[in-house]
Amino acid sequence: MNYYIGLDIGGTNLKAGVVDELGNILSESDIPTGADRPQEVVLQDIISAITGAIAASSVSKNNILAVGVGSPGVVDSDTGTVIYNNNLGWHDFKIGELLSKALNLPVRVENDANAAALGEVIAGSAKGVSSAMIITLGTGVGSGFVINEKIWTGFNSAACEFGHMVIEKGGRLCKCGRRGCFEAYASASGLIAMTKEAIAKNPESKLAKLAEQEGHVSGHTAFDAKDLGDETAIKIVDEYIDYLACGLVSLINGLQPEVISIGGGIAKQGEKLLAPLREKIDKEVYGSGHDAHIKKTKIISCTLGYKAGLIGAAMAARQIA
Amino acid sequence: MNYYIGLDIGGTNLKAGVVDELGNILSESDIPTGADRPQEVVLQDIISAITGAIAASSVSKNNILAVGVGSPGVVDSDTGTVIYNNNLGWHDFKIGELLSKALNLPVRVENDANAAALGEVIAGSAKGVSSAMIITLGTGVGSGFVINEKIWTGFNSAACEFGHMVIEKGGRLCKCGRRGCFEAYASASGLIAMTKEAIAKNPESKLAKLAEQEGHVSGHTAFDAKDLGDETAIKIVDEYIDYLACGLVSLINGLQPEVISIGGGIAKQGEKLLAPLREKIDKEVYGSGHDAHIKKTKIISCTLGYKAGLIGAAMAARQIA
């Protein structure tokens, strides 16, 4: 069995782990990222985390073949550089070269969302499929497109940002500055915004009362109130799934991936989300009226959860070793 | 030099040609498709057209290595079958197998728009690029995505239909039955619809007078009236390019192709279309505010015109021979 290091860099914490060639995590270490410190200091912490993860596993350093890094931001995988990340304040951080020298191992650097998508394809929900789009419904809408186990990064490493595909021109303002992005509707933040608007208009609804009891509105408030039979919540959930279906149908029409795997907080609703979503997609997809014999994209749930990034980074390492 | 047969099947006519390995057409024959006749009769005509094209070239049959077919509709390239085409009334037409037996040559069948995209990448505007999206602004909006000279057809051969990506949810009705598709705005038909609406609202405009003189509204009426300085036309052209930019920015954010090549009737406007289009895309693309150092997708014109389909079909043949 061969082993790889996966490194998943987050805004607050970073995780390093030893992962076997099948995608099983053998050990993990978790440290604060402290991205605002000088890059050489961050690098020393990363090396310590990796060394710690190796020590905590029963794997000899000699059996570790490569390191994979999942970093937020725009990444140049060819040179192993984090070109730009606003949240971490990183510019041209040559993390690949530096880690490679320090550990004497080949290093592959990928965008974190893309690495997570690769994890789902090699060791998770989309295992063995020829092409998959991984969609993460969290604070934003993340997307990663994987073809024959290769991440599609575009010619400049900046793909895949389908969260910033406009589905309603001139619509809801997105954090990216555009109006009407898929992310502005289909993210947990989008659902929360819709839920708050509905509560303001329907202060007597069970939805409003539930939010009041809980003291806040989250991505599951509308789903919970729908379970209580609340009409306002039923409408909001339907509207949310409608927007989600709208974006996914466009991706299916354009790319026809074998699978779309859905992860992130909202995906925890499971079939409560997926069953009506599939129904809407079936109705809207190109040629749905008369091309029923065309093979359909499967809509499923991600299975690796927050570990997808770490596992996927290690699997990216597997691909270069 | 090696040679290939390209076959471009249209609703009205089909073209067969002998094409060299560089994408030069040596001879061409053009016959009515007559798609409503039995498939074996259509097939005999296709074989005659191919034989005619070979005879008209100075190429010996022995130097022809393969046949490429570009057919409208949903195509299964693995089995060489036109699964479904509404306009031609074809269902499960095993054209690849039948042609291969008749000509004793390997045959590759592709969707016609995808074949045309391949032509632009191998022998036209996007020659030598790692990835290209070819967008055709005609009656509809065609799209073809080519990665490393391979057409991306999706797992079910039904990609790439980005014309049916919704950019304005609930908006203008598209021929596909959905509302708000990119095609409903960015096609020549979309521009004509916008132009007619503007004429109805502004009957005294130069735009209205020009349309009256010409007796009809076409995809260039608004551009022509803009050249005359007409305010209504200036607004319509701006609005049209705004919609076009909206869809293209989403494709860039998602896929980051090295090049987007624009063809079809509207593309004849050249820089009158492309210069303002690039300006709008630059402003809207993800990270445009602060990631100016990220390599940008080039927006250019297609160069092969209506020959792209024939050349691309032959280049698809080149890939299997």
Interface residues (C-beta under 8 A of the other chain):
Chain A: V74 I83 Y84 N86 V129 S130 S131 S143 F145 I147 W152 T153 G154 F155 N156 S157 A158 A159 C160 E161 F162 H164 M165 V166 I167 E168 K169 G170 G171 C176 G177 R178 Y243 C246 G247 V249 S250 L251 N253 G254 L255 Q256 P257 E258 E284 Y286 G287 S288 G289 H290 D291 H293 I294 K295 K296 T297
Chain B: V74 I83 Y84 N86 V129 S130 S131 S143 F145 I147 W152 T153 G154 F155 N156 S157 A158 A159 C160 E161 F162 H164 M165 V166 I167 E168 K169 G170 G171 C176 G177 R178 Y243 C246 G247 V249 S250 L251 N253 G254 L255 Q256 P257 E258 E284 Y286 G287 S288 G289 H290 D291 H293 I294 K295 K296 T297
